[in-house]
Amino acid sequence: MTLVPGTVRPRRLRSTAALRRLVSEVRLHPADLILPMFVKEGLTEPVPLTGMPGVVQHTLDSLLAAAREAVAAGVGGLMLFGIPEHRDEIGSQADDPEGILNRALRLLADDLGEDTVVMADLCLDEFTSHGHCGVLDSAGGVDNDATLDRYASMALAQARAGAQVLGLSGMMDGQVAYCREALDAAGFTDTVVMGYTAKYASAFYGPFREAVDSELQGDRKTYQQDPANGREALRELGLDLAEGADVVMVKPGLPYLDVLAEVAAESIVPVWTYQVSGEYAMIEFAAQAGAIDRERAIEESLVAFKRAGSDAILTYWATEVAQRLRAAAAGTLTGNQSAENHTAGGR
Ligand code: PBG
């Protein structure tokens, strides 16, 4: 039988909203979304971020309220970043049980218990006076192996504070194995280690630097990956898996969908993606300028991560999107949805 051009009609499967829904390959679910949150020591009111409209630096009180709201919306987990009042060369506040991040972790873990998954960013950049992700050697470079000791100490402090997942975002060689060993030796065998496997030295972290009041001069190119390199991500993946990572991550998201797809194809553990601050800002500001439809652009960007193979996504829109997904599920094929059927029905 020959295929007659014009009889094969892919458009058939696109003809109604119900049919499109039936044949969609991936879909978003609130539980796939992880909300990154910032908590800053010494604040009396939340502080809005100019580079990320809608995102704030939280007080402990506002953090708790926002965390409860996210959990009520069904998000999969919360990733916490802490901004201390005092910074020093080695980031002492990072592993101090009374440091802001550890206090916040305790607060959320105690309040939310097993209703959600509380995660901690495990990195020194928010805590060091020089803003680097590790401690410096005498020449001013980032000292990989000395940093591992600091990370292991942070891992223990965060696990003790109640964090269930530790996000190792510093890109030091050996960090997964080193922290895993320290956790196990202290009895924290169930604490999950998530490796930021392929984390690129990216301009898209720009607004995040405001969010954590970063002190960084220069860049992170000696430890984060070069945007030109994809193969290197698979090397990092091999190492993280061998070192015992329970989850791996690709970051940023949209500029690295090819890397995400390759990592997802190879990984034997869950793969997550971080839709970073600059990606958030691009959509928010383009929408503010009237250039794109905000909600559709947000959803399309998240669906792209699922299609490329991501299991869960860290996104600053997690609560909003989770709420929208819930409302849409409750209204399935009534109201809006059937209205869409009618308007979209004609060829
Ligand atoms: C480092 C860290 C960064 C981000 C998350 N963890 C900044 C960096 O590596 O420079 C960026 C997240 C974002 O841009 O949303 N602890």
Boltz pocket constraint, residues with backbone or C-beta under 6 A from the ligand:
constraints:
  - pocket:
      binder: B
      contacts: [[A, 121], [A, 123], [A, 124], [A, 125], [A, 126], [A, 133], [A, 169], [A, 170], [A, 204], [A, 205], [A, 206], [A, 207], [A, 208], [A, 220], [A, 275], [A, 276], [A, 277], [A, 278]]
      max_distance: 6.0
